[in-house]
Amino acid sequence: MEASEQKAVVAASSVPDALETSFGNEAQIEYVPYGRLCRSPLNVRKKAPTGIEALAGTIAGKGLIQNPVVHEMKGRAKVPKLGVCAGQRRLAALDLLFSQGRIPKDYQVPVLIVSDGEAVAASLIENREREPMHIADECLAFRLLTEEGKSVAHISALFGTSEVAVRRSLKLASLSPTLLDALRNNQMDFEHAAALALADDHETQERVWADAREPWQRTPRELRAAITTTEIDASRSHLAKFVGIEVYEAAGGRVRRDLFSDAANAGFIADPDLLHRLATERLVAASQEIAREGWSWVETRTRRDYNEMVVFARLHSVSREPTPDEQAELDALIVKRDAASDALNAYYDADGGPDEDEQERLEDAANTTSDAVDLYGERFETFDADDMKRAGAFVVIDSDGQLSVERGLIRREDAKKLAGGANAVAGVAVGVVTPKKAKPLHGEKLCRRLTAHRTAAIQVELARQPNAALAVLMSRMIPVVFEDVYAREFAEYAIRIEAHTSRDRLLIDADDMADCVAWKEIEGERGKWARMLPERTAELLPWLLAQEPDLTSNLFAFCVAATLDGTSDADRAHPINELADLLNVDLSYYWKPTRASYFGHVSKARIVDVVAAAVSPEAAADLQGMKKSDAAAAAELRMVDSGWLPEVLTNRETSERRSYSYINADDDADAADEDDETAATEEEPQSA
C-alpha cells in the first residue's frame, strides 16, 4: 500500500463517523470574553508556538480573522472556562496583547464550541490538514495590499517581517502571470524567479526563460547574465567600487537593482560608458597630484596590466628613517600583520574539516593587514629629484577598486640611453630591484595532496605494465647489490620503493583520494587480487609457485605499483618524474581542477590568476567580487574539463645525478684527450 493511502486509512479510522458528516455543521460561531479562554490539554500540538509577536501585531491591527476551536473545561465555576483545542498560537498572541495592556479581559473573541469528544479530532484536523501558503500567492497578496494604499512599512509591521522581505515579495509579484504560474506549479524555484525578476518587462522575462533550454542555462547566474548582457555587475566591478554607486547615480546613471542579493553594491550598471568616464576623470585628477611630485611622465590605467609593467626598469628608492611615532605605528601594524598571517597558516595546517567562512575571514584579515603595512611603508620611500626627471609613474585602479601608484618606472629605451649600456646612471640602478624570496606557490599540505594524486596515477599505469614494474624494482635493487659500481650516486635519484604499502599514506595526504579515477581503479584491482589470494600466509608461496607466469607477473606489477611512494611536501625535482615520463602518464586524465581538489585550498587571488591564464581574463574578472567559496565553485565550472594542471603536477624535473666515486688514472687520461680534441676543434676556424 502506498504511503499516501496508508495516511488516508489512518485519518479515516481515527475520526468518528459522526464527524464525517456533522462536524462543524451543528456548532455556531459565538463571541466570548477573552478572559474565559485557556489552554486545552486536548490540543495535540505540544511544541511551543513561534512567531507570536508578529501574529499579535496582525491581530491588533486587523482583529482575529480565524476563530479558535474550544470546548468546555470541567470545573466548579458557574461560567466554565473554554479550553482552546485548535488555535494555540492565536491564544498565545491574545495572551501577549493582554499582558501588554492592549486588550481587556472582556475583549470579544469569535470561537467555535465543540464537545470534548470532538476536541481532539478538531485539533488533529487543523494541524494536519493545514497547508502553508505558496510564496507566489503570498507575493500577490502583498501586491494587493499596496494597491489598496498600504505602505511597505505598514505591511512589514503587520506581518512581523522586514521591509526588505516585503520589497522582495513585491518584486516577485512583478513577474509575468505565466512565470508566476510556473513558480506555483514547481516548474521553477525561488532562485530562478528572483533572477528573472531583474527584468522589468514581462516580455524579457518570458523570453529569457524560454531561451534557457539547457540545465546549465537555467542556473540563476546564467539567467542574470542573459538579462544584463550589456550591463556591469556593480558588486564585482572594480570600476564601480572605485567610482561609487552613489556618485554614478548622482551623475545620472541608472542601476538595475538586485533586491535578492545581500552583496555590497548589489545591482547592474546600465551605462558602462558613464561609469568609465567618471573613473577616468578621477584617475586624471589623481595623476595630476602625482605629477606635482616631479616625475617626467605620469600615465593612467583603469586596470592593472602586469605584462605592461614588467617591461619597465625601476629606480632604486631610498627609505628615510621614520620618526619615533611613525616607527611605533608601523611596529603595531607589523604585529597585526604577523598575527593574521600566523592565524591563516595555522588554519591551513589544521587537520579539521574546511570552514569556508572562517577561511575567507582569515584570508581577508591577512591581506588587509599586509596591505596596511605596505601602504604605510610607502611614506618612507623617496627618490632623488634629478632621477625623478628621468622616470615616471603609473596611476592604476587595482582589482579591489583602490587607487594604486607605481612610481620610479623607466622605459627600457630611456634606460639604455641614460646608462650607456651600463647598469647604473648617476648612482641610480636601472635594473629591476631584486625581489624578496617569494613565498612558495603551494603550501606543504597542498603539495602532499597533489603529489599523492600523482603517485596514484603512476601506480595505475605501472600496474598495467609488468615489464616496466620489473625494471623499476631492478633499478632500485641493482645499485644496492652493486654498490661498488654505483658508489654514492644512487641515493640521490632512486625511486622510493619499499616493502610497505603507500595506501594509507595517500589517503591521509589527500582526503579526496577515494573519489579520484586512479584510486577507484587501484582499489578495484586490489579487491580482485584479494579474492584470489589464499587466506593463510603459509599457503602463499606454494600458491604462487603453482600459478601461470602471466598471473604472477600481473600480480607482481600490482604489488610494485602499490609500494610506490612519490608524495612530497614541496614542488621540487623528484625521482618519480622520470617514471612518469617513461610511462607517458597523462596526469590530466586522472586529476581535475575542482573546488575539492584545488580551489578550496588556495587563496581567491590564486583562483583568479588560474582562471585568467587557463580560460580568459574576462572569465576571471567575474570572480573578483565573489566570496571565496563562490569563486571556487565558479572556477570549477569553468575549468573542470580544461586539462589544466597546477605547477606541482606539470613539473617533471628529476634530481640531478652526481657521481661521487673516484676516477682512476685511465679515466684521467681519457678526459685529458677529450679536452685536447675539444681545444683543437675550437681553434681550427681561427687558424684557417
C-alpha positions as CSV (number, residue, x, y, z in Angstrom):
1,M,0.0,0.0,0.0
2,E,1.3,3.5,-0.9
3,A,2.2,5.8,2.0
4,S,-0.5,8.3,0.9
5,E,-3.1,5.5,1.0
6,Q,-1.9,4.5,4.5
7,K,-2.2,8.0,5.8
8,A,-5.7,8.2,4.4
9,V,-6.8,5.0,6.1
10,V,-5.3,6.2,9.4
11,A,-7.1,9.5,9.1
12,A,-10.4,7.9,8.3
13,S,-10.2,5.4,11.1
14,S,-9.2,7.9,13.8
15,V,-12.2,10.2,13.3
16,P,-15.7,9.1,14.5
17,D,-18.2,8.5,11.8
18,A,-20.4,11.4,13.0
19,L,-17.7,13.8,12.3
20,E,-17.5,12.9,8.6
21,T,-20.9,14.5,8.1
22,S,-21.8,16.6,11.1
23,F,-18.5,18.0,12.5
24,G,-18.7,21.8,12.5
25,N,-22.1,21.9,10.9
26,E,-24.2,21.9,14.1
27,A,-22.0,24.3,16.1
28,Q,-22.2,28.0,15.6
29,I,-19.6,30.8,15.9
30,E,-20.1,32.6,19.2
31,Y,-18.3,35.6,20.8
32,V,-16.9,35.1,24.3
33,P,-14.7,37.2,26.5
34,Y,-11.0,36.6,26.2
35,G,-10.9,36.0,30.0
36,R,-12.8,32.7,29.6
37,L,-10.1,31.2,27.3
38,C,-7.3,28.9,28.5
39,R,-5.1,26.2,27.1
40,S,-6.7,22.8,26.5
41,P,-5.0,19.5,27.5
42,L,-6.6,18.0,24.4
43,N,-4.5,20.1,21.9
44,V,-2.3,17.7,20.0
45,R,0.4,20.2,19.2
46,K,2.7,20.2,22.2
47,K,5.6,22.1,20.7
48,A,5.8,25.7,21.9
49,P,4.4,28.1,19.3
50,T,6.7,30.6,17.5
51,G,6.2,33.9,15.7
52,I,3.8,35.1,18.4
53,E,4.9,38.8,18.3
54,A,4.2,39.1,14.6
55,L,0.8,37.4,14.9
56,A,-0.1,39.6,17.9
57,G,0.6,42.6,15.7
58,T,-1.6,41.3,13.0
59,I,-4.5,40.7,15.4
60,A,-4.0,44.1,17.0
61,G,-4.2,45.7,13.5
62,K,-6.9,43.5,11.8
63,G,-8.6,41.6,14.6
64,L,-8.9,37.9,14.9
65,I,-9.8,36.7,11.4
66,Q,-9.8,33.0,12.0
67,N,-11.7,31.7,15.1
68,P,-10.2,29.3,17.6
69,V,-12.0,26.0,18.3
70,V,-12.8,25.5,22.0
71,H,-14.5,23.1,24.4
72,E,-15.9,23.5,27.9
73,M,-13.5,22.7,30.7
74,K,-14.8,20.7,33.7
75,G,-14.7,22.7,37.0
76,R,-16.8,24.2,39.8
77,A,-17.0,27.7,38.3
78,K,-20.5,28.9,37.4
79,V,-19.2,30.1,34.0
80,P,-16.9,27.3,32.8
81,K,-13.5,28.1,31.2
82,L,-13.2,27.3,27.5
83,G,-10.1,25.3,26.5
84,V,-8.6,26.1,23.1
85,C,-8.0,22.8,21.4
86,A,-7.3,24.4,18.0
87,G,-5.7,27.8,17.8
88,Q,-2.8,27.7,20.3
89,R,-0.8,30.4,18.5
90,R,-3.8,32.7,18.4
91,L,-4.4,32.2,22.1
92,A,-0.7,32.9,22.8
93,A,-0.9,36.1,20.7
94,L,-4.0,37.2,22.7
95,D,-2.2,36.5,26.0
96,L,0.7,38.7,24.8
97,L,-1.7,41.5,23.9
98,F,-3.4,41.3,27.3
99,S,0.0,41.3,29.1
100,Q,0.9,44.5,27.1
101,G,-2.4,46.1,28.1
102,R,-3.6,46.3,24.5
103,I,-6.8,44.3,25.1
104,P,-9.0,43.9,28.2
105,K,-10.3,40.7,29.7
106,D,-13.7,41.2,28.1
107,Y,-12.3,41.5,24.7
108,Q,-14.7,39.6,22.4
109,V,-13.2,36.6,20.7
110,P,-15.1,34.6,18.0
111,V,-14.9,30.8,18.8
112,L,-16.4,27.6,17.6
113,I,-17.5,25.5,20.6
114,V,-17.3,21.7,20.2
115,S,-17.8,18.7,22.5
116,D,-15.0,17.0,24.4
117,G,-15.2,14.1,22.0
118,E,-14.7,16.4,19.0
119,A,-11.9,18.4,20.6
120,V,-9.0,16.1,19.8
121,A,-10.3,15.5,16.3
122,A,-10.6,19.3,15.7
123,S,-7.0,19.8,16.9
124,L,-5.7,17.0,14.8
125,I,-7.6,18.0,11.6
126,E,-6.5,21.7,11.9
127,N,-2.8,20.8,12.5
128,R,-2.5,18.0,9.9
129,E,-4.6,19.4,7.1
130,R,-3.2,23.0,7.1
131,E,-1.1,23.8,4.0
132,P,1.2,26.8,4.1
133,M,0.5,29.5,1.5
134,H,2.7,29.3,-1.6
135,I,5.2,32.1,-2.0
136,A,3.6,33.1,-5.3
137,D,0.3,33.7,-3.7
138,E,1.8,35.5,-0.7
139,C,3.6,37.9,-3.1
140,L,0.4,38.6,-5.0
141,A,-1.4,39.2,-1.7
142,F,1.3,41.8,-0.7
143,R,0.8,43.5,-4.0
144,L,-2.9,43.7,-3.4
145,L,-2.3,45.4,-0.1
146,T,0.0,48.0,-1.8
147,E,-2.7,48.6,-4.4
148,E,-5.1,49.4,-1.5
149,G,-2.7,52.1,-0.4
150,K,-0.8,50.2,2.3
151,S,2.9,51.2,2.6
152,V,5.8,48.7,2.7
153,A,6.4,49.8,6.3
154,H,2.8,49.1,7.2
155,I,2.9,45.6,5.6
156,S,6.2,44.9,7.3
157,A,4.8,45.8,10.7
158,L,1.5,44.0,10.1
159,F,3.2,40.6,9.3
160,G,6.2,41.0,11.5
161,T,8.7,40.7,8.7
162,S,11.5,43.0,7.4
163,E,10.9,45.7,4.8
164,V,13.5,44.1,2.6
165,A,11.5,40.9,2.6
166,V,8.3,42.8,1.6
167,R,10.1,44.6,-1.2
168,R,11.5,41.2,-2.5
169,S,8.0,39.8,-2.4
170,L,6.6,42.7,-4.3
171,K,9.4,42.3,-6.9
172,L,8.5,38.7,-7.4
173,A,4.9,39.8,-7.8
174,S,6.0,41.8,-10.8
175,L,6.8,38.6,-12.8
176,S,4.6,37.8,-15.7
177,P,1.5,35.7,-14.9
178,T,2.9,32.9,-16.9
179,L,6.1,32.7,-14.8
180,L,4.1,33.0,-11.6
181,D,2.1,30.0,-12.6
182,A,5.4,28.2,-13.4
183,L,6.6,29.1,-9.9
184,R,3.4,28.0,-8.3
185,N,3.5,24.7,-10.2
186,N,7.1,24.0,-9.2
187,Q,8.4,24.3,-12.8
188,M,10.9,26.8,-11.4
189,D,12.2,27.5,-7.9
190,F,12.6,30.7,-5.9
191,E,16.2,31.4,-7.1
192,H,15.0,31.2,-10.8
193,A,12.2,33.6,-10.1
194,A,14.5,36.0,-8.3
195,A,16.9,36.1,-11.2
196,L,14.1,36.7,-13.8
197,A,12.7,39.5,-11.6
198,L,15.8,41.6,-12.6
199,A,14.0,42.2,-15.9
200,D,11.3,45.0,-15.7
201,D,9.1,43.8,-18.5
202,H,7.2,40.6,-18.9
203,E,8.4,40.0,-22.5
204,T,12.0,39.9,-21.5
205,Q,11.3,37.7,-18.5
206,E,9.5,35.1,-20.6
207,R,12.0,35.3,-23.5
208,V,15.0,34.6,-21.2
209,W,13.3,31.7,-19.5
210,A,12.2,30.2,-22.8
211,D,15.6,30.6,-24.4
212,A,17.3,28.8,-21.5
213,R,16.7,25.3,-22.7
214,E,19.8,23.5,-21.3
215,P,20.0,22.9,-17.5
216,W,23.2,25.0,-17.2
217,Q,21.5,27.9,-18.9
218,R,18.8,27.9,-16.2
219,T,21.1,28.5,-13.3
220,P,20.4,31.8,-11.6
221,R,23.8,33.2,-12.6
222,E,23.2,32.4,-16.3
223,L,19.7,33.9,-16.2
224,R,21.0,37.1,-14.7
225,A,23.8,37.2,-17.3
226,A,21.2,36.8,-20.1
227,I,19.2,39.8,-18.8
228,T,22.2,42.0,-18.2
229,T,24.3,41.2,-21.3
230,T,25.4,44.8,-21.8
231,E,25.4,45.8,-18.1
232,I,28.1,45.6,-15.4
233,D,27.7,43.7,-12.2
234,A,28.3,46.5,-9.7
235,S,29.2,44.1,-6.8
236,R,32.1,42.6,-8.9
237,S,33.3,45.6,-10.9
238,H,36.4,47.3,-9.7
239,L,35.4,50.5,-11.5
240,A,32.0,50.6,-9.7
241,K,33.9,50.2,-6.4
242,F,36.3,52.9,-7.4
243,V,33.7,55.4,-8.5
244,G,31.0,54.5,-6.0
245,I,27.3,53.8,-6.9
246,E,26.1,57.0,-5.3
247,V,28.5,59.1,-7.4
248,Y,27.4,57.2,-10.6
249,E,23.7,57.7,-9.8
250,A,24.2,61.4,-8.9
251,A,25.7,61.8,-12.4
252,G,22.5,60.4,-14.0
253,G,23.5,56.7,-14.2
254,R,20.8,54.1,-13.9
255,V,21.3,51.0,-11.7
256,R,19.2,47.8,-12.2
257,R,18.8,46.8,-8.5
258,D,19.1,43.2,-7.4
259,L,16.9,43.1,-4.3
260,F,17.7,39.4,-3.8
261,S,21.4,39.9,-3.3
262,D,23.0,40.8,0.1
263,A,26.3,41.7,-1.6
264,A,27.5,45.3,-1.3
265,N,26.6,47.4,-4.4
266,A,24.1,44.7,-5.5
267,G,22.9,45.8,-8.9
268,F,23.9,46.2,-12.5
269,I,25.3,49.3,-14.1
270,A,23.2,50.2,-17.2
271,D,25.5,52.9,-18.5
272,P,29.1,51.5,-18.7
273,D,30.3,54.5,-20.7
274,L,29.3,56.9,-18.0
275,L,31.0,54.7,-15.3
276,H,34.2,54.6,-17.3
277,R,34.2,58.3,-17.9
278,L,33.7,59.0,-14.2
279,A,36.6,56.6,-13.3
280,T,38.8,58.3,-15.9
281,E,38.1,61.8,-14.5
282,R,39.0,60.7,-11.0
283,L,42.2,59.0,-12.3
284,V,43.2,62.1,-14.2
285,A,42.8,64.2,-11.1
286,A,44.9,61.8,-9.1
287,S,47.6,61.7,-11.8
288,Q,47.9,65.5,-11.7
289,E,48.7,65.2,-8.0
290,I,51.3,62.6,-8.6
291,A,52.9,64.7,-11.5
292,R,53.5,67.5,-9.0
293,E,56.0,65.3,-7.2
294,G,58.4,65.9,-10.1
295,W,58.1,62.9,-12.4
296,S,59.0,63.1,-16.1
297,W,55.7,61.5,-17.1
298,V,52.5,60.0,-15.5
299,E,50.1,57.7,-17.2
300,T,46.8,56.3,-16.0
301,R,45.2,52.9,-16.5
302,T,41.7,51.7,-15.4
303,R,43.0,48.2,-14.9
304,R,46.4,46.9,-13.8
305,D,48.3,45.1,-16.6
306,Y,51.2,43.2,-15.1
307,N,52.6,42.3,-18.6
308,E,52.9,46.0,-19.3
309,M,54.6,46.8,-16.0
310,V,57.4,44.2,-16.4
311,V,58.9,45.9,-19.4
312,F,59.9,48.9,-17.3
313,A,63.2,49.2,-15.4
314,R,62.9,50.8,-11.9
315,L,64.7,53.3,-9.9
316,H,66.2,52.4,-6.6
317,S,64.3,54.3,-4.0
318,V,65.8,55.5,-0.7
319,S,63.9,54.9,2.5
320,R,64.2,57.7,5.1
321,E,64.2,56.9,8.8
322,P,60.8,57.0,10.4
323,T,60.1,59.2,13.4
324,P,59.7,57.5,16.8
325,D,55.9,57.9,16.5
326,E,55.9,56.6,12.9
327,Q,58.0,53.6,14.0
328,A,55.7,52.8,16.8
329,E,52.7,52.9,14.5
330,L,54.5,50.8,11.9
331,D,55.5,48.2,14.6
332,A,51.9,47.9,15.7
333,L,50.8,47.3,12.1
334,I,53.5,44.7,11.6
335,V,52.4,42.9,14.8
336,K,48.8,42.7,13.4
337,R,50.1,41.5,10.1
338,D,52.2,38.7,11.6
339,A,49.4,37.6,13.9
340,A,46.9,37.5,10.9
341,S,49.5,35.5,8.8
342,D,50.1,33.1,11.7
343,A,46.4,32.5,12.2
344,L,45.9,31.8,8.5
345,N,48.9,29.4,8.4
346,A,47.6,27.6,11.4
347,Y,44.2,27.2,9.7
348,Y,45.9,25.7,6.6
349,D,47.9,23.3,8.7
350,A,45.0,22.2,10.9
351,D,43.5,18.8,10.4
352,G,39.9,19.8,10.9
353,G,37.3,20.0,8.1
354,P,37.1,23.0,5.9
355,D,35.2,26.1,7.1
356,E,34.8,28.4,4.1
357,D,33.6,31.4,6.1
358,E,36.5,31.1,8.6
359,Q,39.0,30.6,5.8
360,E,37.7,33.7,3.9
361,R,37.8,35.8,7.1
362,L,41.4,34.8,7.8
363,E,42.5,35.4,4.2
364,D,40.8,38.8,4.2
365,A,42.5,39.7,7.5
366,A,45.9,38.6,6.3
367,N,45.6,40.5,3.0
368,T,44.2,43.6,4.7
369,T,46.9,43.8,7.4
370,S,49.7,43.1,4.8
371,D,48.4,45.9,2.6
372,A,48.2,48.2,5.5
373,V,51.9,47.6,6.3
374,D,52.9,48.1,2.6
375,L,50.8,51.3,2.3
376,Y,52.3,52.8,5.5
377,G,55.8,51.9,4.4
378,E,55.3,53.9,1.1
379,R,55.5,57.1,3.0
380,F,59.2,56.4,3.8
381,E,60.1,55.8,0.2
382,T,61.8,58.8,-1.5
383,F,63.6,59.3,-4.8
384,D,66.4,61.7,-5.9
385,A,64.9,64.8,-7.5
386,D,67.3,64.5,-10.6
387,D,66.5,60.8,-11.0
388,M,62.8,61.5,-11.0
389,K,63.2,63.7,-14.1
390,R,64.3,60.5,-16.0
391,A,61.4,58.3,-14.7
392,G,57.7,58.3,-14.4
393,A,54.7,56.7,-12.7
394,F,51.5,54.7,-13.4
395,V,48.3,55.6,-11.6
396,V,46.0,52.5,-11.9
397,I,42.9,51.0,-10.4
398,D,43.5,47.7,-8.8
399,S,41.2,44.7,-8.7
400,D,39.7,45.8,-5.3
401,G,38.8,49.2,-6.7
402,Q,41.6,51.0,-4.9
403,L,43.9,53.7,-6.4
404,S,47.4,52.3,-6.8
405,V,50.5,54.2,-7.8
406,E,53.6,52.6,-9.3
407,R,56.5,55.1,-9.0
408,G,60.0,55.1,-10.3
409,L,59.4,53.4,-13.7
410,I,62.0,53.9,-16.5
411,R,61.3,52.9,-20.1
412,R,63.8,50.5,-21.5
413,E,64.9,52.7,-24.4
414,D,65.5,55.6,-22.0
415,A,67.4,53.4,-19.6
416,K,69.8,52.3,-22.3
417,K,70.4,55.9,-23.4
418,L,71.0,57.1,-19.9
419,A,73.1,54.2,-18.8
420,G,75.2,53.9,-22.0
421,G,74.9,50.1,-21.7
422,A,75.8,50.1,-18.0
423,N,73.6,49.1,-15.2
424,A,73.5,52.4,-13.3
425,V,73.4,56.1,-14.1
426,A,74.3,58.8,-11.6
427,G,74.3,56.3,-8.8
428,V,70.8,55.1,-9.7
429,A,70.3,51.4,-10.5
430,V,68.3,51.0,-13.7
431,G,67.8,47.2,-13.5
432,V,64.8,45.8,-11.7
433,V,65.3,45.6,-8.0
434,T,66.0,42.0,-6.8
435,P,62.7,40.8,-5.3
436,K,62.5,39.2,-1.9
437,K,62.4,35.5,-1.7
438,A,58.9,34.5,-3.0
439,K,56.6,32.5,-0.8
440,P,56.0,29.0,-2.3
441,L,53.0,29.0,-4.6
442,H,51.7,25.8,-2.9
443,G,52.0,25.0,0.8
444,E,53.3,21.8,2.2
445,K,49.8,20.3,2.8
446,L,48.6,21.1,-0.7
447,C,51.8,19.7,-2.2
448,R,51.3,16.5,-0.4
449,R,47.7,16.3,-1.6
450,L,48.7,16.9,-5.2
451,T,51.7,14.6,-5.2
452,A,49.5,11.9,-3.6
453,H,47.3,12.1,-6.7
454,R,50.4,12.0,-8.9
455,T,51.5,8.8,-7.1
456,A,48.1,7.1,-7.5
457,A,48.1,7.9,-11.3
458,I,51.6,6.4,-11.8
459,Q,50.6,3.4,-9.7
460,V,47.7,2.7,-12.1
461,E,50.0,3.0,-15.2
462,L,52.7,0.9,-13.6
463,A,50.3,-1.9,-12.6
464,R,49.4,-2.3,-16.2
465,Q,53.0,-3.0,-17.4
466,P,54.7,-6.0,-15.6
467,N,57.9,-5.5,-17.6
468,A,58.1,-1.8,-16.5
469,A,57.4,-2.9,-12.9
470,L,60.2,-5.4,-13.0
471,A,62.6,-2.8,-14.5
472,V,61.6,-0.3,-11.8
473,L,62.2,-2.7,-9.0
474,M,65.5,-3.9,-10.5
475,S,66.7,-0.3,-10.9
476,R,66.0,0.1,-7.2
477,M,67.9,-3.1,-6.2
478,I,70.9,-3.2,-8.6
479,P,72.6,-0.1,-7.1
480,V,72.3,-1.7,-3.7
481,V,73.7,-5.1,-4.8
482,F,76.4,-3.5,-6.9
483,E,77.3,-0.7,-4.5
484,D,81.0,-0.8,-5.6
485,V,79.9,0.2,-9.1
486,Y,77.4,3.0,-8.3
487,A,79.0,4.2,-5.1
488,R,77.0,7.1,-3.5
489,E,75.5,8.2,-6.8
490,F,72.4,6.0,-6.3
491,A,70.8,7.5,-3.2
492,E,70.0,10.9,-4.7
493,Y,67.8,9.9,-7.6
494,A,66.5,6.5,-6.7
495,I,62.7,6.0,-6.9
496,R,61.5,5.2,-3.4
497,I,60.1,1.6,-3.3
498,E,60.0,-0.3,0.0
499,A,58.1,-3.3,1.2
500,H,55.2,-1.4,2.7
501,T,52.1,-0.2,1.0
502,S,51.6,3.5,0.5
503,R,47.8,3.1,0.6
504,D,47.2,4.7,4.0
505,R,49.7,7.5,3.3
506,L,47.9,8.5,0.2
507,L,44.5,8.6,1.9
508,I,46.0,10.7,4.7
509,D,47.7,13.2,2.4
510,A,44.6,13.6,0.1
511,D,41.2,13.3,1.8
512,D,39.6,13.4,-1.7
513,M,41.6,10.4,-2.9
514,A,38.7,8.0,-2.7
515,D,36.8,9.9,-5.4
516,C,39.6,10.0,-8.0
517,V,39.7,7.8,-11.1
518,A,43.1,6.3,-10.3
519,W,42.2,5.3,-6.8
520,K,39.0,3.6,-7.9
521,E,41.0,1.5,-10.4
522,I,43.6,0.7,-7.9
523,E,41.1,-0.4,-5.3
524,G,39.2,-2.5,-7.9
525,E,42.5,-4.3,-8.7
526,R,43.2,-4.7,-5.0
527,G,39.8,-6.3,-4.4
528,K,40.3,-8.6,-7.4
529,W,43.6,-9.9,-6.2
530,A,42.4,-10.2,-2.5
531,R,39.7,-12.5,-3.6
532,M,42.2,-14.8,-5.4
533,L,44.9,-15.0,-2.8
534,P,45.0,-17.8,-0.2
535,E,43.8,-16.8,3.2
536,R,46.8,-18.1,5.2
537,T,50.4,-16.8,4.9
538,A,51.8,-20.3,5.0
539,E,49.9,-21.1,1.8
540,L,51.1,-18.1,-0.1
541,L,54.5,-19.4,-1.5
542,P,53.1,-22.8,-2.7
543,W,50.2,-20.9,-4.3
544,L,52.5,-18.5,-6.2
545,L,54.7,-21.4,-7.5
546,A,51.6,-23.1,-8.8
547,Q,50.3,-20.2,-10.8
548,E,50.8,-19.4,-14.5
549,P,53.5,-16.9,-15.3
550,D,51.0,-14.3,-16.7
551,L,49.1,-14.2,-13.5
552,T,52.1,-13.9,-11.2
553,S,53.7,-11.2,-13.4
554,N,50.5,-9.1,-13.3
555,L,50.3,-9.6,-9.5
556,F,53.9,-8.6,-9.3
557,A,53.3,-5.4,-11.2
558,F,50.4,-4.5,-8.9
559,C,52.4,-5.1,-5.8
560,V,55.3,-3.0,-7.0
561,A,52.9,-0.2,-8.0
562,A,51.2,-0.4,-4.6
563,T,54.5,0.2,-2.8
564,L,55.4,3.2,-4.9
565,D,55.6,6.4,-2.8
566,G,56.0,9.7,-4.6
567,T,54.5,12.2,-2.2
568,S,56.4,15.4,-1.5
569,D,55.8,18.4,0.7
570,A,57.2,20.8,-1.8
571,D,57.2,21.5,-5.5
572,R,60.7,20.2,-6.3
573,A,62.6,17.8,-8.5
574,H,61.5,14.2,-7.8
575,P,62.7,10.8,-9.0
576,I,59.1,9.7,-9.7
577,N,59.0,12.2,-12.6
578,E,61.4,10.0,-14.6
579,L,59.0,7.1,-14.3
580,A,56.1,9.4,-15.2
581,D,57.9,10.4,-18.4
582,L,58.9,6.8,-19.3
583,L,55.3,5.6,-18.8
584,N,54.0,8.7,-20.6
585,V,51.5,9.3,-17.8
586,D,48.8,11.9,-18.7
587,L,48.0,13.3,-15.3
588,S,45.2,15.5,-16.7
589,Y,43.2,12.2,-17.2
590,Y,43.5,11.3,-13.5
591,W,43.2,14.7,-11.8
592,K,40.7,17.5,-12.4
593,P,40.8,21.1,-11.0
594,T,37.7,21.2,-8.8
595,R,36.7,23.0,-5.7
596,A,37.5,20.0,-3.5
597,S,40.8,19.1,-5.2
598,Y,42.4,22.5,-5.5
599,F,40.4,25.8,-5.5
600,G,39.2,25.3,-1.9
601,H,42.8,25.1,-0.7
602,V,44.2,28.3,-2.3
603,S,43.5,32.0,-2.0
604,K,40.9,33.8,-4.0
605,A,43.7,35.7,-5.7
606,R,45.3,32.5,-6.9
607,I,41.9,31.3,-8.2
608,V,41.5,34.4,-10.2
609,D,45.0,34.1,-11.6
610,V,44.5,30.5,-12.7
611,V,41.2,31.2,-14.4
612,A,42.7,34.2,-16.2
613,A,45.6,32.1,-17.5
614,A,43.6,29.0,-18.4
615,V,40.3,30.4,-19.6
616,S,40.4,34.2,-20.2
617,P,40.8,37.4,-18.2
618,E,37.1,38.1,-18.8
619,A,36.1,34.9,-17.1
620,A,38.5,35.7,-14.2
621,A,37.0,39.2,-13.8
622,D,33.7,37.7,-12.9
623,L,35.2,36.0,-9.9
624,Q,36.7,39.2,-8.4
625,G,33.7,40.3,-6.5
626,M,32.6,36.8,-5.3
627,K,33.1,35.3,-1.9
628,K,36.0,32.8,-1.8
629,S,33.6,29.8,-1.7
630,D,31.5,31.1,-4.6
631,A,34.7,31.9,-6.6
632,A,36.0,28.3,-6.0
633,A,32.7,26.8,-7.2
634,A,32.6,29.1,-10.3
635,A,36.2,28.3,-11.2
636,E,35.3,24.6,-11.1
637,L,32.5,25.1,-13.6
638,R,34.9,26.9,-15.9
639,M,37.9,24.6,-15.6
640,V,36.9,21.1,-14.6
641,D,37.4,19.9,-18.2
642,S,40.1,22.3,-19.2
643,G,43.0,19.9,-18.8
644,W,44.8,22.5,-16.6
645,L,47.3,21.1,-14.1
646,P,48.9,23.0,-11.2
647,E,52.6,23.6,-11.3
648,V,53.3,20.7,-8.9
649,L,51.9,18.3,-11.4
650,T,53.4,19.8,-14.5
651,N,56.9,19.8,-13.0
652,R,58.7,16.8,-14.5
653,E,62.1,17.8,-13.2
654,T,64.2,14.9,-11.8
655,S,67.1,15.1,-9.4
656,E,70.4,15.9,-10.9
657,R,72.7,12.8,-11.0
658,R,76.1,13.4,-9.5
659,S,78.8,10.8,-9.2
660,Y,80.9,10.8,-6.0
661,S,83.0,7.7,-6.9
662,Y,86.8,8.1,-7.5
663,I,88.2,8.5,-11.1
664,N,91.1,6.2,-11.9
665,A,94.2,7.1,-14.0
666,D,92.7,5.7,-17.2
667,D,89.7,8.0,-16.8
668,D,92.0,11.0,-16.2
669,A,93.9,10.2,-19.4
670,D,90.6,9.8,-21.4
671,A,89.3,13.1,-20.1
672,A,92.6,14.9,-20.9
673,D,92.5,13.5,-24.5
674,E,88.9,14.8,-24.9
675,D,89.9,18.3,-23.6
676,D,92.8,18.4,-26.2
677,E,90.5,17.4,-29.0
678,T,87.9,20.0,-28.0
679,A,90.5,22.8,-27.8
680,A,91.9,21.9,-31.2
681,T,88.4,21.9,-32.7
682,E,87.7,25.3,-31.3
683,E,90.9,26.7,-32.7
684,E,90.5,25.4,-36.2
685,P,88.3,28.3,-37.5
686,Q,90.9,30.8,-36.2
687,S,93.9,29.1,-37.9
688,A,92.0,28.8,-41.1
